[in-house]
Amino acid sequence: MTESRHSPHSSPERDPELGLVVEGGGVRALYAAGVLDRLSELSLPVSGVIGVSAGAIHGVSYVSGQKERSLRIYMRFLQDPRFFSLRTLLRTGNLVDNDFCYREIPARLEPFDEAAFERSGIAFYAAASNLETGRAEYLRIRRCTAEIEALIASASLPYVSKPVRYQGMKLLDGGCTDRVPVAAFERMGYRRNIVVMTHPREHRVKDRDAALAPLFYRRYPKFVRAFRLSGERYEATQRLIEAREREGRAFVIRPAAPIPVGRLTRDPGEAKKAYDLGWADADRRAAALRSWIG
């Protein structure tokens, strides 16, 4: 593929009620990166983007207009132990080397266009989970480099990441409390949303995801309870999205079947499959999306 001359910022006028919501999912969320790269070619009048975990990571490159940046990063560094590995977990206390992934890569190896991000006219949010309150936090990021801790918090997986201290809060991965924050974005005023999911409709959050929470996070009972209820909340969100689709207030792009890629695969070829599937699904829905936006 070649870099597109289009960007999500070339639309002359933004729709203040049009949002874009991006689910996470580890390496599998490269599906979302593929979707976003295809959407970037459509010059959509999106005025707000909210992402969760890997969905937030890919979302910042959408806002900065850097098509294929996420794909390049994964293809270059997926097998680097600093990207994520047991070795890095033992060395740093985090599965991911945060300095490498969130500072060295965007500053030097795959530069992030901070100026484009700031002038985009798109409000960007990353969802994280508050350990002390058990609530989801929707963190507005205006300057990605200066506020990188918010992005790190959104993608700090439970059990294998240290809590991130940000604005007086102790935070972990947003997926523990709100995996697809459509309702939150509606409360912020984004009444019509493009929703990028990384799982088919039949997906269920497994109970075992939170099985160890009482042991690891016993000092944070509100978080443990919220984490245990995340599956119920996910299903409620699915029903909300379906209702919004019927009302014409949501346009959903999601895989028809489970993405055949491991959440933490180290195989670039496997990861590329997820990206290509997302790009192809978005391409098939492009005309319908244009019509829905109207």
LOBAMAR-304587 format. One record per residue (C-alpha): residue number from 1; x, y, z. Coordinates in steps of 0.2 Angstrom, whole numbers, m for minus. Example, Ala and Ser with C-alpha at 12.3 -4.5 7.8 and 13.67 -1.06 7.14 Angstrom:
REM residues 2
DOZA   i  east north    up
DOZA   1    62   m22    39
DOZA   2    68    m5    36
REM end
This chain:
REM residues 294
DOZA   i  east north    up
DOZA   1     0     0     0
DOZA   2     5    18    m2
DOZA   3     2    33     8
DOZA   4   m14    42     4
DOZA   5   m15    60     1
DOZA   6   m31    61    10
DOZA   7   m33    64    29
DOZA   8   m47    64    41
DOZA   9   m44    83    42
DOZA  10   m48    88    24
DOZA  11   m66    90    27
DOZA  12   m70   109    27
DOZA  13   m84   108    41
DOZA  14   m86    96    55
DOZA  15  m102    89    62
DOZA  16  m102    93    81
DOZA  17  m113    78    84
DOZA  18  m103    65    74
DOZA  19   m91    54    84
DOZA  20   m80    39    81
DOZA  21   m79    25    95
DOZA  22   m65    12    94
DOZA  23   m64    m4   103
DOZA  24   m47   m12   109
DOZA  25   m41   m30   108
DOZA  26   m22   m31   109
DOZA  27   m13   m36    93
DOZA  28   m30   m41    86
DOZA  29   m35   m23    86
DOZA  30   m25   m20    71
DOZA  31   m42   m24    63
DOZA  32   m47    m7    70
DOZA  33   m31     1    63
DOZA  34   m36    m6    45
DOZA  35   m54     1    47
DOZA  36   m47    18    52
DOZA  37   m35    19    38
DOZA  38   m49    16    25
DOZA  39   m60    29    34
DOZA  40   m46    42    33
DOZA  41   m48    41    15
DOZA  42   m66    47    16
DOZA  43   m63    64    24
DOZA  44   m77    61    37
DOZA  45   m83    76    46
DOZA  46   m80    67    63
DOZA  47   m78    80    77
DOZA  48   m73    68    91
DOZA  49   m64    51    93
DOZA  50   m64    40   109
DOZA  51   m53    24   110
DOZA  52   m50    11   122
DOZA  53   m33     2   125
DOZA  54   m26    m2   108
DOZA  55   m41     7   100
DOZA  56   m35    23   108
DOZA  57   m17    20   102
DOZA  58   m23    18    84
DOZA  59   m35    32    86
DOZA  60   m21    45    89
DOZA  61   m14    41    72
DOZA  62   m31    43    64
DOZA  63   m33    60    72
DOZA  64   m15    65    66
DOZA  65   m19    59    49
DOZA  66    m4    47    48
DOZA  67   m11    33    38
DOZA  68    m3    16    40
DOZA  69     8    22    54
DOZA  70     0     9    66
DOZA  71     4    m5    53
DOZA  72    22     1    51
DOZA  73    25     1    70
DOZA  74    18   m17    72
DOZA  75    27   m24    57
DOZA  76    44   m16    63
DOZA  77    43   m20    81
DOZA  78    31   m34    85
DOZA  79    45   m46    88
DOZA  80    55   m34    98
DOZA  81    55   m39   116
DOZA  82    53   m21   121
DOZA  83    36   m20   112
DOZA  84    29   m33   124
DOZA  85    37   m49   132
DOZA  86    39   m59   148
DOZA  87    57   m53   148
DOZA  88    51   m35   148
DOZA  89    38   m39   162
DOZA  90    51   m46   173
DOZA  91    63   m31   169
DOZA  92    51   m17   171
DOZA  93    35   m23   180
DOZA  94    26   m20   164
DOZA  95    22   m32   149
DOZA  96    26   m17   138
DOZA  97    42    m6   139
DOZA  98    33    11   140
DOZA  99    48    21   137
DOZA 100    51    12   121
DOZA 101    33    11   115
DOZA 102    27    28   120
DOZA 103    42    39   119
DOZA 104    56    32   108
DOZA 105    45    26    94
DOZA 106    34    42    92
DOZA 107    49    53    95
DOZA 108    62    45    84
DOZA 109    58    28    76
DOZA 110    40    31    69
DOZA 111    38    50    72
DOZA 112    21    56    78
DOZA 113    14    72    70
DOZA 114    10    81    86
DOZA 115     6    97    76
DOZA 116    m6    89    65
DOZA 117   m15    81    80
DOZA 118   m17    97    88
DOZA 119   m23   107    73
DOZA 120   m35    93    67
DOZA 121   m51   100    75
DOZA 122   m55    83    82
DOZA 123   m57    81   101
DOZA 124   m48    65   106
DOZA 125   m52    54   122
DOZA 126   m44    39   129
DOZA 127   m54    28   141
DOZA 128   m46    21   157
DOZA 129   m51    12   173
DOZA 130   m50    21   190
DOZA 131   m44     8   202
DOZA 132   m50    18   218
DOZA 133   m68    22   211
DOZA 134   m70     7   200
DOZA 135   m77    19   187
DOZA 136   m72    22   169
DOZA 137   m62    39   166
DOZA 138   m63    47   149
DOZA 139   m47    57   147
DOZA 140   m47    71   135
DOZA 141   m30    72   127
DOZA 142   m26    89   119
DOZA 143    m7    87   117
DOZA 144    m2    68   115
DOZA 145    16    70   119
DOZA 146    14    80   134
DOZA 147    m1    69   140
DOZA 148     6    52   135
DOZA 149     2    45   152
DOZA 150   m16    46   148
DOZA 151   m13    35   133
DOZA 152    m2    23   143
DOZA 153   m16    21   156
DOZA 154   m29    17   143
DOZA 155   m18     2   137
DOZA 156   m11    m4   153
DOZA 157   m17   m22   154
DOZA 158   m23   m28   171
DOZA 159   m11   m41   180
DOZA 160     4   m37   169
DOZA 161     5   m18   171
DOZA 162     8    m6   185
DOZA 163    m6     6   188
DOZA 164    m3    23   180
DOZA 165    m4    39   191
DOZA 166   m12    53   181
DOZA 167   m20    68   187
DOZA 168   m21    61   205
DOZA 169   m29    45   199
DOZA 170   m23    27   199
DOZA 171   m28    20   182
DOZA 172   m27     4   171
DOZA 173   m34    m2   155
DOZA 174   m51     6   150
DOZA 175   m57   m11   144
DOZA 176   m59   m17   162
DOZA 177   m74    m5   165
DOZA 178   m80     1   148
DOZA 179   m74    m8   132
DOZA 180   m85     2   120
DOZA 181   m89    19   127
DOZA 182  m104    23   116
DOZA 183  m115    29   130
DOZA 184  m101    40   137
DOZA 185   m99    48   120
DOZA 186  m117    51   119
DOZA 187  m117    60   135
DOZA 188  m103    71   129
DOZA 189  m114    77   115
DOZA 190  m109    65   101
DOZA 191  m127    59    96
DOZA 192  m122    50    80
DOZA 193  m107    38    81
DOZA 194   m97    27    69
DOZA 195   m93    12    80
DOZA 196   m77     1    76
DOZA 197   m78   m16    85
DOZA 198   m65   m29    85
DOZA 199   m76   m44    89
DOZA 200   m92   m51    80
DOZA 201  m109   m48    88
DOZA 202  m109   m65    96
DOZA 203   m93   m62   106
DOZA 204   m95   m63   125
DOZA 205   m83   m57   138
DOZA 206   m76   m72   148
DOZA 207   m79   m73   166
DOZA 208   m61   m78   169
DOZA 209   m54   m61   163
DOZA 210   m58   m55   180
DOZA 211   m55   m71   190
DOZA 212   m39   m65   198
DOZA 213   m44   m48   202
DOZA 214   m49   m51   220
DOZA 215   m31   m57   223
DOZA 216   m21   m44   213
DOZA 217   m32   m29   217
DOZA 218   m39   m33   234
DOZA 219   m35   m15   240
DOZA 220   m47    m9   227
DOZA 221   m64   m18   230
DOZA 222   m74    m6   219
DOZA 223   m63    m9   204
DOZA 224   m64   m28   207
DOZA 225   m83   m27   207
DOZA 226   m83   m16   191
DOZA 227   m71   m28   182
DOZA 228   m82   m43   187
DOZA 229   m97   m34   179
DOZA 230   m88   m29   163
DOZA 231   m96   m44   154
DOZA 232  m113   m38   158
DOZA 233  m109   m20   154
DOZA 234  m102   m26   137
DOZA 235  m118   m35   133
DOZA 236  m128   m20   138
DOZA 237  m118    m9   126
DOZA 238  m121   m22   112
DOZA 239  m139   m20   115
DOZA 240  m138    m1   115
DOZA 241  m128    m1    99
DOZA 242  m141   m11    91
DOZA 243  m155     1    96
DOZA 244  m145    15    90
DOZA 245  m142     7    73
DOZA 246  m161     5    72
DOZA 247  m163    23    76
DOZA 248  m150    28    63
DOZA 249  m139    35    76
DOZA 250  m125    22    75
DOZA 251  m115    15    60
DOZA 252  m106    m1    65
DOZA 253   m91    m9    57
DOZA 254   m86   m26    64
DOZA 255   m79   m43    59
DOZA 256   m92   m55    54
DOZA 257   m83   m69    63
DOZA 258   m69   m70    76
DOZA 259   m53   m63    70
DOZA 260   m41   m78    68
DOZA 261   m26   m69    76
DOZA 262   m20   m71    94
DOZA 263   m22   m56   106
DOZA 264    m4   m56   110
DOZA 265     3   m64    94
DOZA 266    21   m60    90
DOZA 267    19   m65    71
DOZA 268    19   m49    60
DOZA 269    11   m60    46
DOZA 270    m3   m64    58
DOZA 271    m5   m47    63
DOZA 272    m6   m40    45
DOZA 273   m21   m52    43
DOZA 274   m31   m43    56
DOZA 275   m26   m26    48
DOZA 276   m31   m32    30
DOZA 277   m48   m39    36
DOZA 278   m52   m22    44
DOZA 279   m47   m12    29
DOZA 280   m57   m24    18
DOZA 281   m73   m23    29
DOZA 282   m72    m4    29
DOZA 283   m70    m3    11
DOZA 284   m85   m14     8
DOZA 285   m95    m2    19
DOZA 286   m88    14    13
DOZA 287  m103    19     1
DOZA 288  m116    14    15
DOZA 289  m106    25    27
DOZA 290  m106    40    16
DOZA 291  m125    38    13
DOZA 292  m127    37    32
DOZA 293  m118    52    35
DOZA 294  m128    61    22
REM end
